Amino acid sequence: MQTLDIVDTANGLVRPDDRAVKETDRATAAAAVHDAMASGALPAQEGRYRLNAIEQARTRAQLRHALRGVRGGVPPVGLTTALGVAGGVWLVGTLVQIMVWLVIAVVNGGPDGPWWLYSAVVGGAVVAGIWAVNESGHRRPGGDPQSFQLGSSSHS
């Protein structure tokens, strides 16, 4: 159902850590644990415990918990928080502006120019940029959003 897709998308922007874990998320997280074990930053027994927790994780918040203290694998919490705040402000702001625009159309007997589109498009572009950087931490092997570069197709 399309309405459900819109609600899921909005929820993913406002509460990104509540999204369901996908296999690519698990693979990226497991790569970060294996890297930490290989470098000696994480003992083997602790690494096995974390790998099990990654396999059991159902949400990105649980994945973040499993990777506490391990570099990479999930984006920094500040970036995820920024996505939630920016996404929420953008969604609510756009909806309020559309409602005001509709009220003005009813009062004036016809719609005014769609002035709300300016902030909706610019705000959407900002949220999309934050989302892309946030997702890079879940999608690239050894994903480290702090090293994200626009246009780069590989992670060094």
C-alpha positions, 0 to 999 in steps of 0.5 A: 500500500502506497500510504504505508510506504510514505509513512515508513519513509517518513518514519525512517527519516525521523527515527533512522535507528528504528529501521529494520536491519538489512543484510547489507547493514549486517555485512558492513557491521560484521566487516567492522568487527572483523577489522577490529579483531584483525587489528587487535583492537578487539579480542577474539571472544569479544568479537564473536560475542559482537558478531552474534549480537549483529546477527540477532539485531533487528533494528539499527539501534540494536546494531549500534549497540552491538558495535559500541566502541568499534570504529565503522559499521554504523554512522556516528550517533550525531549524524543519525540525530541530525538526520532525525531532527532535519527530517522532522523539521522538514516534514512538519514545516512542509506540511504546515506550509501546504496547509496554510497555502490551502487555507489561503486558497479557500479564503481567496477563492483560488490557489496562490503560487506554490510558494511552499515549494521553495522551502520544501525542495531546498529542505528536501535537498538538505535532508537527502544529503544528510540521509546519503551520508548517514546511509554510507555508514551502513552500506559501504564495507567498513563504512565510515561516514567521517571519510565520506566523499561525494562522487567516490565509488570505493572506500580506501 
